[in-house]
Amino acid sequence: MRRFLILLAGIAGLPVFANEDTRIQVKGELIDTWCYYSGVMGGPDAVTGSAHRTCALWCSAGGIPVGLLAEDGTVYMVIKVADDTQSAGSGTLLRLASNTIEADGYVYERDGINYLVVSQVVNEFGIPNLNHEDYGVVPGFAIPEPKE
């Protein structure tokens, strides 16, 4: 029956994932994918932790896909978390923005993109980089010295 449904989805033009049953447990930080990939907030070192939380909240609420940056550097596009029906702007994802979590779920790969459907957030480790001293006022940019 499952093969029939996959075949039917393929004929109808719906996305079909090749590795449908790959369950993983992965630890990483929930990131704002736009800023992570574009480097708009000063590059990959500046788009994580509390120094980037506000932007991550705005982007998620505005519909930018949320990602999970795993400890090994792999980025997963988060499709869904537990019972949430939205991949961006949901209460769970807004609450967890910039937090490091351990997620249990299913990973799918298509066209070089890793997708993650989180069945359960197993652990929450909070937000890394809890102060802004390393980042300045705007992440990734130096604070200019006042002119005398």
MDTraj code that builds the backbone (N, CA, C; nanometers):
import mdtraj as md
import numpy as np

residues = "MET ARG ARG PHE LEU ILE LEU LEU ALA GLY ILE ALA GLY LEU PRO VAL PHE ALA ASN GLU ASP THR ARG ILE GLN VAL LYS GLY GLU LEU ILE ASP THR TRP CYS TYR TYR SER GLY VAL MET GLY GLY PRO ASP ALA VAL THR GLY SER ALA HIS ARG THR CYS ALA LEU TRP CYS SER ALA GLY GLY ILE PRO VAL GLY LEU LEU ALA GLU ASP GLY THR VAL TYR MET VAL ILE LYS VAL ALA ASP ASP THR GLN SER ALA GLY SER GLY THR LEU LEU ARG LEU ALA SER ASN THR ILE GLU ALA ASP GLY TYR VAL TYR GLU ARG ASP GLY ILE ASN TYR LEU VAL VAL SER GLN VAL VAL ASN GLU PHE GLY ILE PRO ASN LEU ASN HIS GLU ASP TYR GLY VAL VAL PRO GLY PHE ALA ILE PRO GLU PRO LYS GLU".split()
xyz = np.array([
    [0.0822, -0.1196, 0.0000],
    [0.0000, 0.0000, 0.0000],
    [0.0869, 0.1265, 0.0000],
    [0.1941, 0.1245, 0.0829],
    [0.2802, 0.2415, 0.0925],
    [0.3466, 0.2717, -0.0412],
    [0.3947, 0.1677, -0.1100],
    [0.4575, 0.1881, -0.2407],
    [0.3580, 0.2468, -0.3397],
    [0.2337, 0.2035, -0.3311],
    [0.1298, 0.2566, -0.4184],
    [0.1092, 0.4055, -0.3918],
    [0.1066, 0.4454, -0.2636],
    [0.0870, 0.5858, -0.2291],
    [0.2048, 0.6713, -0.2753],
    [0.3269, 0.6179, -0.2627],
    [0.4442, 0.6907, -0.3100],
    [0.4387, 0.7065, -0.4615],
    [0.4024, 0.6003, -0.5319],
    [0.3886, 0.6059, -0.6766],
    [0.2810, 0.7063, -0.7163],
    [0.1682, 0.7042, -0.6481],
    [0.0587, 0.7965, -0.6755],
    [0.1024, 0.9408, -0.6510],
    [0.1753, 0.9654, -0.5435],
    [0.2254, 1.1005, -0.5141],
    [0.3201, 1.1466, -0.6234],
    [0.4054, 1.0568, -0.6708],
    [0.4989, 1.0916, -0.7773],
    [0.4273, 1.1277, -0.9060],
    [0.3239, 1.0527, -0.9387],
    [0.2455, 1.0806, -1.0597],
    [0.1729, 1.2141, -1.0465],
    [0.1238, 1.2430, -0.9256],
    [0.0496, 1.3670, -0.9025],
    [0.1416, 1.4889, -0.8914],
    [0.2725, 1.4668, -0.8920],
    [0.3660, 1.5777, -0.8838],
    [0.3964, 1.6228, -0.7421],
    [0.3577, 1.5443, -0.6429],
    [0.3870, 1.5780, -0.5042],
    [0.5275, 1.5324, -0.4697],
    [0.5923, 1.5998, -0.3732],
    [0.7286, 1.5580, -0.3382],
    [0.7319, 1.4189, -0.2777],
    [0.8294, 1.3418, -0.3205],
    [0.8504, 1.2079, -0.2671],
    [0.9935, 1.2033, -0.2149],
    [1.0110, 1.1658, -0.0904],
    [1.1429, 1.1605, -0.0304],
    [1.2014, 1.0213, -0.0457],
    [1.3296, 1.0159, -0.0830],
    [1.3941, 0.8884, -0.1129],
    [1.4163, 0.8037, 0.0113],
    [1.4606, 0.8621, 0.1212],
    [1.4909, 0.7829, 0.2399],
    [1.3855, 0.8065, 0.3472],
    [1.2683, 0.7588, 0.3188],
    [1.1497, 0.7898, 0.3973],
    [1.1554, 0.7441, 0.5432],
    [1.2303, 0.6414, 0.5766],
    [1.2247, 0.5862, 0.7111],
    [1.3502, 0.6085, 0.7947],
    [1.4312, 0.7089, 0.7650],
    [1.5555, 0.7286, 0.8372],
    [1.5298, 0.8096, 0.9636],
    [1.5329, 0.7419, 1.0757],
    [1.5113, 0.8077, 1.2043],
    [1.6471, 0.8429, 1.2636],
    [1.6587, 0.9660, 1.3166],
    [1.7844, 1.0094, 1.3760],
    [1.7582, 1.0802, 1.5083],
    [1.8619, 1.0900, 1.5857],
    [1.8627, 1.1752, 1.7030],
    [1.9811, 1.2686, 1.6826],
    [1.9551, 1.4001, 1.6832],
    [2.0571, 1.4969, 1.6483],
    [2.0534, 1.6131, 1.7465],
    [2.1731, 1.6627, 1.7810],
    [2.1853, 1.7773, 1.8710],
    [2.2378, 1.8952, 1.7917],
    [2.1749, 2.0120, 1.8111],
    [2.2206, 2.1310, 1.7417],
    [2.1385, 2.2515, 1.7801],
    [2.1715, 2.3637, 1.7177],
    [2.1048, 2.4903, 1.7468],
    [2.0010, 2.5220, 1.6403],
    [1.8830, 2.5669, 1.6838],
    [1.7816, 2.6114, 1.5892],
    [1.8230, 2.7482, 1.5359],
    [1.8366, 2.7576, 1.4057],
    [1.8899, 2.8787, 1.3429],
    [1.7900, 2.9412, 1.2460],
    [1.8177, 3.0645, 1.2140],
    [1.7480, 3.1401, 1.1117],
    [1.8220, 3.1107, 0.9808],
    [1.7599, 3.0385, 0.8902],
    [1.8308, 2.9936, 0.7698],
    [1.8693, 3.1077, 0.6768],
    [1.7886, 3.2122, 0.6700],
    [1.8220, 3.3249, 0.5823],
    [1.9544, 3.3879, 0.6240],
    [1.9655, 3.4241, 0.7500],
    [2.0885, 3.4898, 0.7963],
    [2.2071, 3.3939, 0.7947],
    [2.1822, 3.2675, 0.8221],
    [2.2911, 3.1705, 0.8220],
    [2.3518, 3.1573, 0.6826],
    [2.2673, 3.1408, 0.5822],
    [2.3191, 3.1194, 0.4473],
    [2.3625, 3.2477, 0.3777],
    [2.2947, 3.3587, 0.4033],
    [2.3281, 3.4830, 0.3334],
    [2.4471, 3.5547, 0.3958],
    [2.4718, 3.5315, 0.5253],
    [2.5796, 3.6014, 0.5934],
    [2.5447, 3.7456, 0.6248],
    [2.4178, 3.7835, 0.6114],
    [2.3753, 3.9217, 0.6291],
    [2.4046, 3.9765, 0.7691],
    [2.4123, 3.8913, 0.8685],
    [2.4399, 3.9371, 1.0047],
    [2.5864, 3.9175, 1.0424],
    [2.6740, 3.9126, 0.9444],
    [2.8165, 3.9083, 0.9742],
    [2.8811, 3.7727, 0.9595],
    [2.8182, 3.6788, 0.8939],
    [2.8808, 3.5495, 0.8706],
    [2.8356, 3.4429, 0.9673],
    [2.8754, 3.3195, 0.9422],
    [2.8263, 3.2061, 1.0213],
    [2.8629, 3.2131, 1.1690],
    [2.9730, 3.2793, 1.2039],
    [3.0086, 3.2869, 1.3455],
    [2.9188, 3.3818, 1.4226],
    [2.8511, 3.4726, 1.3538],
    [2.7699, 3.5727, 1.4215],
    [2.6211, 3.5417, 1.4181],
    [2.5809, 3.4336, 1.3559],
    [2.4373, 3.4077, 1.3419],
    [2.3890, 3.2975, 1.4344],
    [2.4576, 3.2798, 1.5436],
    [2.4141, 3.1798, 1.6393],
    [2.4077, 3.2422, 1.7779],
    [2.3352, 3.1767, 1.8662],
    [2.3276, 3.2200, 2.0048],
    [2.2421, 3.3419, 2.0263],
    [2.2507, 3.3963, 2.1475],
    [2.1646, 3.5075, 2.1866],
    [2.1910, 3.6327, 2.1053],
    [2.3108, 3.6474, 2.0513],
    [2.3416, 3.7649, 1.9719],
    [2.2550, 3.7713, 1.8464],
    [2.1932, 3.6620, 1.8102],
    [2.1107, 3.6598, 1.6903],
    [1.9647, 3.6226, 1.7196],
    [1.9274, 3.6072, 1.8417],
    [1.7936, 3.5594, 1.8772],
    [1.6818, 3.6486, 1.8241],
    [1.6931, 3.7787, 1.8393],
    [1.5856, 3.8675, 1.7959],
    [1.5600, 3.8544, 1.6469],
    [1.6657, 3.8516, 1.5674],
    [1.6492, 3.8360, 1.4230],
    [1.5878, 3.6998, 1.3905],
    [1.6327, 3.5969, 1.4618],
    [1.5778, 3.4627, 1.4390],
    [1.4275, 3.4599, 1.4675],
    [1.3851, 3.5315, 1.5708],
    [1.2417, 3.5379, 1.6034],
    [1.1643, 3.6086, 1.4924],
    [1.2144, 3.7222, 1.4471],
    [1.1462, 3.7970, 1.3416],
    [1.1394, 3.7152, 1.2123],
    [1.2486, 3.6525, 1.1757],
    [1.2498, 3.5750, 1.0512],
    [1.1551, 3.4565, 1.0586],
    [1.1561, 3.3855, 1.1717],
    [1.0667, 3.2718, 1.1868],
    [0.9206, 3.3165, 1.1831],
    [0.8901, 3.4225, 1.2559],
    [0.7527, 3.4735, 1.2566],
    [0.7099, 3.5212, 1.1180],
    [0.8070, 3.5668, 1.0382],
    [0.7776, 3.6141, 0.9031],
    [0.7748, 3.5047, 0.7986],
    [0.8011, 3.3808, 0.8382],
    [0.7901, 3.2692, 0.7449],
    [0.9208, 3.2153, 0.6909],
    [1.0343, 3.2699, 0.7337],
    [1.1637, 3.2160, 0.6898],
    [1.1805, 3.0776, 0.7520],
    [1.2205, 2.9776, 0.6757],
    [1.2359, 2.8432, 0.7320],
    [1.3372, 2.8382, 0.8461],
    [1.3032, 2.7599, 0.9447],
    [1.3911, 2.7375, 1.0596],
    [1.4794, 2.6185, 1.0268],
    [1.6042, 2.6257, 1.0683],
    [1.6966, 2.5157, 1.0462],
    [1.7523, 2.4655, 1.1773],
    [1.8117, 2.3488, 1.1723],
    [1.8841, 2.2960, 1.2872],
    [2.0281, 2.2772, 1.2420],
    [2.1198, 2.3529, 1.3045],
    [2.2623, 2.3426, 1.2751],
    [2.3207, 2.2393, 1.3703],
    [2.3472, 2.1189, 1.3183],
    [2.3958, 2.0082, 1.4004],
    [2.5401, 2.0314, 1.4416],
    [2.5816, 1.9616, 1.5453],
    [2.7184, 1.9745, 1.5959],
    [2.8231, 1.9406, 1.4908],
    [2.7883, 1.8555, 1.3943],
    [2.8844, 1.8190, 1.2902],
    [2.8834, 1.9156, 1.1715],
    [2.8034, 2.0238, 1.1818],
    [2.7974, 2.1241, 1.0762],
    [2.6877, 2.1029, 0.9745],
    [2.6171, 1.9909, 0.9808],
    [2.5065, 1.9645, 0.8899],
    [2.3897, 2.0560, 0.9245],
    [2.3266, 2.1121, 0.8225],
    [2.2083, 2.1951, 0.8429],
    [2.0862, 2.1180, 0.7938],
    [1.9853, 2.1103, 0.8794],
    [1.8581, 2.0460, 0.8458],
    [1.7497, 2.1519, 0.8408],
    [1.6697, 2.1535, 0.7356],
    [1.5525, 2.2407, 0.7309],
    [1.4448, 2.1734, 0.8160],
    [1.3954, 2.2427, 0.9159],
    [1.2959, 2.1855, 1.0062],
    [1.1580, 2.2018, 0.9433],
    [1.0966, 2.0891, 0.9112],
    [0.9652, 2.0886, 0.8481],
    [0.8546, 2.1025, 0.9528],
    [0.8734, 2.0355, 1.0645],
    [0.7693, 2.0304, 1.1672],
    [0.8327, 1.9885, 1.2985],
    [0.7793, 2.0408, 1.4095],
    [0.8240, 1.9995, 1.5422],
    [0.7030, 1.9453, 1.6178],
    [0.7097, 1.8190, 1.6549],
    [0.6050, 1.7508, 1.7332],
    [0.4678, 1.7756, 1.6708],
    [0.3755, 1.8336, 1.7463],
    [0.2380, 1.8509, 1.6984],
    [0.2115, 1.9846, 1.6310],
    [0.3147, 2.0703, 1.6185],
    [0.2943, 2.1989, 1.5515],
    [0.2557, 2.1755, 1.4065],
    [0.1698, 2.2614, 1.3545],
    [0.1263, 2.2478, 1.2164],
    [0.2000, 2.3432, 1.1226],
    [0.2897, 2.4266, 1.1773],
    [0.3635, 2.5221, 1.0964],
    [0.5131, 2.4947, 1.1087],
    [0.5871, 2.5222, 1.0006],
    [0.7320, 2.5059, 1.0087],
    [0.8005, 2.6361, 1.0476],
    [0.7327, 2.7474, 1.0359],
    [0.7888, 2.8764, 1.0763],
    [0.6813, 2.9538, 1.1505],
    [0.7203, 3.0288, 1.2492],
    [0.6267, 3.1121, 1.3228],
    [0.5429, 3.0387, 1.4250],
    [0.5683, 2.9106, 1.4458],
    [0.4885, 2.8374, 1.5441],
    [0.5365, 2.8706, 1.6843],
    [0.4497, 2.8515, 1.7825],
    [0.4854, 2.8801, 1.9204],
    [0.6068, 2.8037, 1.9680],
    [0.6159, 2.6770, 1.9314],
    [0.7294, 2.5952, 1.9738],
    [0.8587, 2.6471, 1.9134],
    [0.8587, 2.6755, 1.7844],
    [0.9813, 2.7213, 1.7197],
    [1.0210, 2.8610, 1.7675],
    [0.9257, 2.9467, 1.7950],
    [0.9596, 3.0788, 1.8478],
    [1.0197, 3.0657, 1.9875],
    [0.9649, 2.9775, 2.0677],
    [1.0173, 2.9569, 2.2036],
    [1.1588, 2.9008, 2.1995],
    [1.1876, 2.8175, 2.1008],
    [1.3176, 2.7507, 2.0934],
    [1.4188, 2.8205, 2.0023],
    [1.3841, 2.9336, 1.9442],
    [1.4763, 3.0025, 1.8530],
    [1.6104, 3.0266, 1.9209],
    [1.7164, 2.9920, 1.8526],
    [1.8555, 3.0070, 1.8982],
    [1.8933, 2.9143, 2.0130],
    [1.8046, 2.8257, 2.0525],
    [1.8360, 2.7280, 2.1568],
    [1.9062, 2.6071, 2.0965],
    [1.9916, 2.5451, 2.1750],
    [2.0488, 2.4168, 2.1377],
    [1.9545, 2.3103, 2.1909],
    [1.9177, 2.2176, 2.1026],
    [1.8253, 2.1105, 2.1408],
    [1.8806, 1.9763, 2.0959],
    [1.8236, 1.8714, 2.1512],
    [1.8446, 1.7367, 2.1003],
    [1.7102, 1.6911, 2.0480],
    [1.7057, 1.6588, 1.9205],
    [1.5800, 1.6239, 1.8553],
    [1.5806, 1.4789, 1.8108],
    [1.4656, 1.4165, 1.8218],
    [1.4441, 1.2820, 1.7717],
    [1.3419, 1.2946, 1.6598],
    [1.3749, 1.2417, 1.5427],
    [1.2806, 1.2542, 1.4328],
    [1.3270, 1.1826, 1.3083],
    [1.2706, 1.2247, 1.1974],
    [1.2984, 1.1611, 1.0694],
    [1.3671, 1.2599, 0.9764],
    [1.4713, 1.2139, 0.9105],
    [1.5451, 1.2969, 0.8164],
    [1.5151, 1.2498, 0.6745],
    [1.5004, 1.3469, 0.5857],
    [1.4754, 1.3215, 0.4449],
    [1.5760, 1.4047, 0.3670],
    [1.6219, 1.3536, 0.2548],
    [1.7141, 1.4275, 0.1693],
    [1.6574, 1.4314, 0.0294],
    [1.6561, 1.5518, -0.0259],
    [1.6112, 1.5651, -0.1634],
    [1.6851, 1.6819, -0.2263],
    [1.7404, 1.6604, -0.3434],
    [1.8117, 1.7641, -0.4187],
    [1.9188, 1.8324, -0.3343],
    [1.9871, 1.7540, -0.2506],
    [2.0975, 1.8061, -0.1712],
    [2.0561, 1.8802, -0.0453],
    [1.9277, 1.8832, -0.0140],
    [1.8786, 1.9515, 0.1060],
    [1.8326, 1.8470, 0.2063],
    [1.8745, 1.8656, 0.3328],
    [1.8321, 1.7776, 0.4415],
    [1.7096, 1.8374, 0.5100],
    [1.6049, 1.7593, 0.5197],
    [1.4824, 1.8024, 0.5872],
    [1.4676, 1.7208, 0.7144],
    [1.4134, 1.7833, 0.8196],
    [1.3967, 1.7148, 0.9469],
    [1.2548, 1.7343, 0.9978],
    [1.1874, 1.6235, 1.0239],
    [1.0579, 1.6250, 1.0906],
    [1.0848, 1.5780, 1.2329],
    [1.0744, 1.6702, 1.3282],
    [1.1060, 1.6409, 1.4672],
    [0.9845, 1.5784, 1.5341],
    [0.9996, 1.4540, 1.5785],
    [0.8924, 1.3872, 1.6514],
    [0.8864, 1.4369, 1.7948],
    [1.0043, 1.4614, 1.8513],
    [1.0112, 1.5016, 1.9911],
    [1.1399, 1.5791, 2.0169],
    [1.1284, 1.6862, 2.0958],
    [1.2465, 1.7552, 2.1464],
    [1.2851, 1.6821, 2.2743],
    [1.3933, 1.6059, 2.2688],
    [1.4347, 1.5198, 2.3798],
    [1.4948, 1.6019, 2.4930],
    [1.5806, 1.6988, 2.4586],
    [1.6450, 1.7855, 2.5582],
    [1.6543, 1.9265, 2.5048],
    [1.6443, 2.0234, 2.5964],
    [1.6689, 2.1637, 2.5652],
    [1.7887, 2.2067, 2.6477],
    [1.8887, 2.2645, 2.5813],
    [2.0115, 2.3040, 2.6493],
    [2.0247, 2.4551, 2.6632],
    [1.9260, 2.5308, 2.6181],
    [1.9307, 2.6758, 2.6285],
    [2.0048, 2.7403, 2.5128],
    [2.0345, 2.8677, 2.5304],
    [2.0978, 2.9476, 2.4256],
    [2.2472, 2.9591, 2.4528],
    [2.3300, 2.9240, 2.3538],
    [2.4749, 2.9424, 2.3719],
    [2.5114, 3.0901, 2.3585],
    [2.6324, 3.1247, 2.3931],
    [2.6819, 3.2617, 2.3752],
    [2.5902, 3.3628, 2.4440],
    [2.5752, 3.3514, 2.5755],
    [2.4763, 3.4307, 2.6458],
    [2.5101, 3.5784, 2.6631],
    [2.6268, 3.6241, 2.6267],
    [2.6512, 3.7677, 2.6356],
    [2.6926, 3.8221, 2.5004],
    [2.6824, 3.9535, 2.4878],
    [2.7091, 4.0177, 2.3598],
    [2.8489, 4.0770, 2.3518],
    [2.9314, 4.0574, 2.4527],
    [3.0646, 4.1168, 2.4518],
    [3.1460, 4.0722, 2.3304],
    [3.1265, 3.9502, 2.2880],
    [3.2014, 3.8992, 2.1735],
    [3.1494, 3.9522, 2.0403],
    [3.0281, 4.0079, 2.0399],
    [2.9637, 4.0436, 1.9143],
    [2.9430, 4.1928, 1.8947],
    [2.9450, 4.2724, 1.9990],
    [2.9119, 4.4138, 1.9862],
    [2.7617, 4.4316, 1.9839],
    [2.7181, 4.5507, 1.9487],
    [2.5749, 4.5805, 1.9486],
    [2.5042, 4.5061, 1.8365],
    [2.5625, 4.5072, 1.7171],
    [2.5068, 4.4352, 1.6041],
    [2.6007, 4.3188, 1.5756],
    [2.5493, 4.1957, 1.5750],
    [2.6370, 4.0800, 1.5546],
    [2.7218, 4.0929, 1.4291],
    [2.8504, 4.0670, 1.4456],
    [2.9400, 4.0647, 1.3314],
    [3.0012, 4.1979, 1.2934],
    [2.9615, 4.3045, 1.3583],
    [3.0132, 4.4359, 1.3231],
    [3.0770, 4.4996, 1.4455],
    [3.1896, 4.5664, 1.4244],
    [3.2590, 4.6326, 1.5348],
    [3.1851, 4.7608, 1.5727],
    [3.1908, 4.7946, 1.6996],
    [3.1320, 4.9199, 1.7471],
    [3.2354, 5.0300, 1.7218],
    [3.1961, 5.1352, 1.6484],
    [3.2929, 5.2419, 1.6209],
    [3.3276, 5.3172, 1.7485],
    [3.4522, 5.3597, 1.7574],
    [3.4977, 5.4407, 1.8710],
    [3.4360, 5.5799, 1.8588],
    [3.3939, 5.6404, 1.9707],
    [3.3380, 5.7777, 1.9631],
    [3.4454, 5.8769, 1.9209],
    [3.4023, 5.9755, 1.8433],
    [3.4951, 6.0793, 1.7975],
    [3.5092, 6.1835, 1.9071],
    [3.6311, 6.2303, 1.9267],
    [3.6554, 6.3307, 2.0301],
    [3.6510, 6.4698, 1.9745],
])
top = md.Topology()
chain = top.add_chain()
for i, resn in enumerate(residues, 1):
    res = top.add_residue(resn, chain, resSeq=i)
    for name in ("N", "CA", "C"):
        top.add_atom(name, md.element.get_by_symbol(name[0]), res)
traj = md.Trajectory(xyz[None], top)
